[in-house]
């Protein structure tokens, strides 16, 4: 029983329960849209590089708005920030649906909508993550983060599978966009139901403010905080060098072939592969709250991720390929739970929004930069070389960085030090 996910945060916090439920619903629609966008760009261009550019158009807004959005979460009511950005995300879903129904067939319009969606996410996600320590007791943060990753990976599992299946059956991406538009209303509802969450002001301290000066204050706090920095660096390594997501449309076409429907089905299966493993890992996450040396767990998980991605690139037999992706996803889930917990536990509340902004840039921006890297290498040397070289680089760099910063391997969850 201790192996199963700890549901205590859902029982003790109604606010967290609503937030968790809305994430479960909305993430499915969002990942259906992600598969639909990749498929639509590939169908219009037949270029892995063009699909990789989707990541670039997501990355640029993530960097700017993610850092700035973190200051908004420290300076204003986090419920308000989360609610307004959720409405913005819903409008971008409407735009995806509209361009598809009207058969606009413009890659550049897709890039623009992707950038707008990324900006809304970059501002809203720091608020959503910084809300969790305010509505969940501190000793339950690992369990809450494990449940959050369970929800996240449920979306990454069902979303691609349903998206790929719908595209295969209907021959159109419109159905995937429609479900996303309806599903994201759940997030708006959850944000509306949250209690007011104004900034926590310590007597004698300055009133929190938004702006680039506040961003600089966040980076000033981060200076010298090796454990927090390492939680970012290790994830950057994994996502930039070991994330082959942008290659899935080309891999589905070139490695496995078939009709458009068959390619769409394989694309959905590949996209869901990592999340199936992560979902299983999340279901059996009850042991995670007992892990004391969380830095070691992060490094071990990222090395496992890179090794599994390398094997994925070497074996072009679909069942084995999906198994490798599932192993990678399970490892990534463990890494994500502990990286989130380290950040939330070791960061004072007055800096959590800004540090969550940095976290958003790393976690969401890393895979987008990885899309560009994977697409560029594939354009030069092919998909197999891109996947295998990235996995090997991930393993080597993760181990090398851990050896260079030994304090991270000694991070003690009982005595969190930033």
N, C-alpha and C positions, 0 to 999 in steps of 0.2 A: 504493500500500500504506500510505503514511503517513497517509492519510485515514481508514483504518479504526480502530476502537476498539483501544486498546493493551491486550493481554491479559496483559502482564507481571505485574501484581499477582496474577492467578490462578495463574500458574506458580510464583512465588516464595513464596507464602504459602498453605499448605494451610488454615489457619484462616480466612483471608479467602475462600478458594474455597468452603468449606462455608457460610459466612455468606451469600455472594453467591448460591449455589444455593438456599438456603432462602428467601431473599427473593424469588427468581424464582418459586418455587412458591407461597408464602403470599400474596404480593401479588395474584396472580390471584384467589384465593378472597376476599380482603378487598374487592377492587373489585367482585366479583360481589355481595357482600353490600351494598355501598354502593348499587349500582343497585337491588337488591331492596328496600332500606329506602325509598329515594326513591319507587319505584313503589308500595310498599305504603301509604305515607303519602298519596300522591296518590290512590290508589284509595279509601282510606277517607274522605278529606276533600274532594278536588277543589279544593284550595287551594294556590296557590304560596307563600302566607305560611306555611302549616303545614309545607310541605317546607322552607322557609327556616329554620323553627324547629329543624329537625334540626341545622343549623349552630350555633345558639345552645346547644343542649344538649351539643354537642361542645366548644364554645368555653370554657365556664365551667370544666370540669375541666381542660382543656388549660392554662389560665392558671395555676391554683393548683398542680396536680400537676406540670406541666411545670417550673416554677421550683423546686419542692421536690425533684422527682425528679432534677434536675441536681445537687443537693447530695449525694444518695445515691450518685451515680456517682463523685463525688470522694472520698467518705468510705468507701465499701465496695467490695468486689470487684465489678468491672463485669460479670463473667460471672454472678455470683449475681443481681445486680439484673436483668440481661437475661433470665435463665432464669425467675425468679419472675413477672415481668410477662408473659412469653410464655405461661406457663400460665394467667395471668389472662385474657389475650386469647382464648385457646382456650375458656375457660369462657363468655365472652360469645357466642362463635360458637354454642356449644351452646344458649344461651338464645334466640338468634334462631331457631334451628331448631325448638326446642321450642314457642315461641309460635305459629309458623306451622303446625306439624303439628297442634297442638291447636286451631287456628282461634280464638285468643283475640280477635283483631281489635280491639286496644286501642292507639290512638295513644300514649297516655301510657306504656304499658308499653314501647313501642318507644323513646320518648324516654329512659326510665330505663336501658334496656340500652345505648343509644347513649352515655349519659353514663358508665356503668361502663367501656365499651370505651375511651372517650376517656381516662379516668383511667389505665388500664393502659398505653395507648400513650404518654401524656405522661410517665410515669415510666420506661418502658423505652427509648424512643427516644433520649434523651440518652446512655444507657449504650451502646447499639448504635453510635451515631455516634462517641462518645469512644473506643470500642474500636479503631476503624480506624487511627488514628495509632500505636497500640501494636502492631499486627500487620502493618503495611505500611510500608516505608521512606518517608521524607519526600519524596524526589524522585518517588515514584510516586503521591502523593496525588491530583493532578489526574486521573490515569488511573483510580485506584480510585474516585474520586467519579463519573467519567464512566460507569464500569461499574455503579456503584450506581444512577445515574439511568437507565441502560439497563434494569436490572432493574425499577426502580420503574415506568418507563413501559411495560415489557412487561406488567406487571400492569394498568396503567391502560388498555392497549389490549385485551388479551385478556379481562380481567375483565368490563368493560361489554358487550363483544360477546357473550361466552358467556352472561353473565347475562341480557341482553335476549333472546337467542335461546332460552334455556331457559324463561324466563317466557312467551315467545310460544308455544312448542311445548306446554308443560305447562299453561299457564294458572294457574300457581302459583309462588310465590317459594320454596317449600320446597327445591326442587332446588338453587337457588343457595346457600342457607344450608348445605345438606348438604355441598356441595363445599368451601365455606370451612372447615367444621369439620374435614374430613379434611386439607385442604391445610395448615392452620396447624400441624399436628403437625411439619412439616418445620422450622419455626422453633425449636420446643422441642428437637428433635434437634441443630440447629446450635449452640444455646446450651450444651447439655449437653457437646458435644465441644470447646468452647473451652478453652484453658488458663486457669489462675487469673490474674486481672488485678487484683491489689490496688493501692491508691493508691501513687503515687510520692511518697515523702517525702524532701525535700531536707534534708540535715543542718543542724540549727540552726533549721529552720522548724517551726511548730506542726503537730501531727498534724491532718489534715483531719477535719472533722466535718460532720454533716448538721444541717439545721435552718434556720430563717428568718434567723438571724444569718449563716449561710453564704451565703444568698441575697443578703443585703445586701452581703457582701464581694464577691460576683460583680458586683453593680451598681456597687460602688465601683471595682472594676478597670475596668469598662466606661466609667466617667466620663472624658470627655476623649478616648476612643479613637474618633476620628471615622470612621475607615475601617470598623471593626467596626459602629459604629452605622449607618452608611450602608448596609451590606449588609443590615441589618434593615429600615431605613426604605423602601428602594426596593422590597423584596419586599412589604411591607405595602401600599404604594400599588398594586402590580400585583394583589394578591389581593383586597383589599377593594373596589376600584372596577372591576376588569376581569375578575372571575370570575363568569360567568353560570350556573354549574353548577346552582344551585337552580331555575333557570327551565327546565331541559331537559324535565321532564315536561309543563309547560304549553306550551312551544314545540312539542314533538312533537305535542301534541293540537291546538293552535290554528293553528299555521302549516302543518302537514302533514296532520293529521286521519287518518281511517280507523278501522278496527276496533281493538279492544283489542290484538290481536296486532300490527297494523301500528304502532300507537303505541309498543308495547313494543320493537319492532325499531328504529324511528327513535330512541327514547330510548337504546338501546344504541349505535347508530352515533354519535349526538351526544356521548355520554359518552366514547366511545373516540377521537373526533376529535383532541383535543389530544395524546393520548398516542401516536397514530400518528405525528404529526409529531415528537414528542419521541423516539420510538423510532428513527426514521430519523436524526434528529440524533445520537442516541447511537451508532448503528452507524458513522457517519462522524465520530467524535469524536477521531480520532487527532491532529488538528491542535491540539487544545485545550491540550495541555501546552506548546506553543511560544508561547502568548499571554503576553506580559509585562505589558501594561497591563490588568490584569483588572478594575479598576473601570470603565474605559471600556466594556469588553465587557458588564458587568452592565447599565449604563445603556442602551446600545444595544439589548440584548436586551429590556429591559422596554418601551422605546418601541415596538419592533416588535410585542411582545405586545399592547399597547393598541391600536395601529393595526389589527391583524388582528381583534381582538374587535369593534372599531367596524364593520369591513366585514361581519363575521358578522351583526351586527344589522341591517344595511342590505339584505342580499341573502337573500331567503327561498327561494331555489332550493337544494335540499338538496345537490347536488354542490359548488356554490360555497361554501355554508355550512360543509361539512365541510372543504374545502380551507383556508378561513380559520382554522378551529379547529386544523388541522394546522400551519399556519404559526405560530400563536400557541404551540402546544405545543413546536415546535422552538426557538423563541426562549426559552421558559421553561426548557427543558433547559439551554441555554447559561448562562443566569443562575444556575440552581441549582448547576451544577458549580463555577462560579467563586465564588459566595457561600460554598459549603461549604469550598472550598480556602482562601479568605481567612481564614475562621474557624479552621480547623485549623492553618494555618501561622503565623498572627499571635498565637495564644493559647497561653500556657504550659500544660503538661500539667495542673498543679494547679488550673487554672481551666477546663479544657476541658469537664468535666461540667456545671458551672454555666452556662457560655456556650452549651453545646449545649442546655441546658434553655430558655434564652431563645430560641435558634434554633428549637427545637421549638414553642414558643408562637407564634412569628412565622410559621413555615412552615406548621404545621398549623392554627393558630388564625386566621390571616389569611383563608384561604378560607372558614372557618366564619362569620367576621364578614361576609365578602363575600356568603355565602348569605343572611344576614339583610338586608343592605343591598339586594341584588338583589330579594329577595322583597318587601320593603317598598315599593321604588320601583315594582315591577311592579303591586302592589296599588293604587297610587295613579294610575299613568299608563300601565300596560301593559308587556308584555314588551319590545317594540321600543325604547321610550324608556329602559327600564332598561339594556338591553345597550349601546345607542349612547352614552348619557350616561356610563356607566361607562368605556367604552373611551377616550372623549375626555378624561375626567378623569385617567385613568391616564397618558396621554401628556403632558399638560400638567404634572402634578405631578412626574412622573419627571424631566423636563427642568428644571423650576424648582428642584427639590431639588439636582440635580447642579450647577447654576449657583451655588447658595447655599453648597455645600461643595466647592470646586474640588480640595481635596486628594485626594478619592476618585478623581477622574479621573486623578490622577498616581500611583495606587497601583502599586508596582513589585513584581512577583512575585519578582524576584531579591533584593529587600531588603524583606521583609514588615514593615510597620509597622502596629500595631493602631490 
